[in-house]
Amino acid sequence: MVESPQERAWRAAEVETVAAMGTVNVAVARLIAAIRMLLATDGWVDPDIVSPEHWVCWKAAVSRPRADELV
């Protein structure tokens, strides 16, 4: 059976999406581990930083809602 261009595109995108999300999930796990260490040691504390979430926004370049989720 010959796949249509649409079916080939679907399968190729599916493979790439699964692979990319595997990479993203590993990266997020590393970020969470770093944040956990930061929180355990008060490593985020600085006169110019108002909260761990503020530090994560700055260093990870994420939005405040995303920083809230990560922390």
SULZI-V449245 format. One record per residue. N is the residue number from 0. RES is the residue in three letters. PHI is phi in whole degrees, 0 to 359 (999 if undefined). OMEGA is omega in degrees with one decimal (NA if undefined). Layout:
N:RES:PHI:OMEGA, N:RES:PHI:OMEGA
This chain:
0:MET:999:-179.1, 1:VAL:266:178.2, 2:GLU:282:175.1, 3:SER:283:175.3, 4:PRO:303:178.6, 5:GLN:296:179.7, 6:GLU:295:177.5, 7:ARG:298:179.2, 8:ALA:297:178.5, 9:TRP:302:-177.6, 10:ARG:296:179.5, 11:ALA:296:179.0, 12:ALA:295:178.6, 13:GLU:298:179.5, 14:VAL:299:-179.4, 15:GLU:295:-179.6, 16:THR:295:179.3, 17:VAL:298:179.2, 18:ALA:295:-179.3, 19:ALA:297:-179.2, 20:MET:291:173.1, 21:GLY:299:178.3, 22:THR:294:179.1, 23:VAL:299:-178.3, 24:ASN:297:176.7, 25:VAL:295:179.7, 26:ALA:297:179.1, 27:VAL:294:177.1, 28:ALA:298:177.0, 29:ARG:296:178.7, 30:LEU:297:178.8, 31:ILE:299:177.8, 32:ALA:298:178.6, 33:ALA:295:178.8, 34:ILE:295:178.2, 35:ARG:302:178.6, 36:MET:295:179.3, 37:LEU:301:-179.6, 38:LEU:292:-177.5, 39:ALA:294:-175.6, 40:THR:247:-173.0, 41:ASP:54:-178.1, 42:GLY:294:179.8, 43:TRP:277:-172.0, 44:VAL:293:179.0, 45:ASP:198:-179.9, 46:PRO:304:-177.9, 47:ASP:267:-178.0, 48:ILE:251:-174.2, 49:VAL:266:-178.6, 50:SER:193:174.6, 51:PRO:300:179.3, 52:GLU:297:177.0, 53:HIS:300:179.0, 54:TRP:300:-179.5, 55:VAL:295:175.6, 56:CYS:305:-176.3, 57:TRP:292:-172.6, 58:LYS:281:-178.6, 59:ALA:262:179.7, 60:ALA:54:177.3, 61:VAL:242:178.4, 62:SER:289:178.7, 63:ARG:299:177.6, 64:PRO:301:178.8, 65:ARG:292:177.2, 66:ALA:299:176.9, 67:ASP:302:179.5, 68:GLU:297:-176.6, 69:LEU:292:-179.9, 70:VAL:286:NA
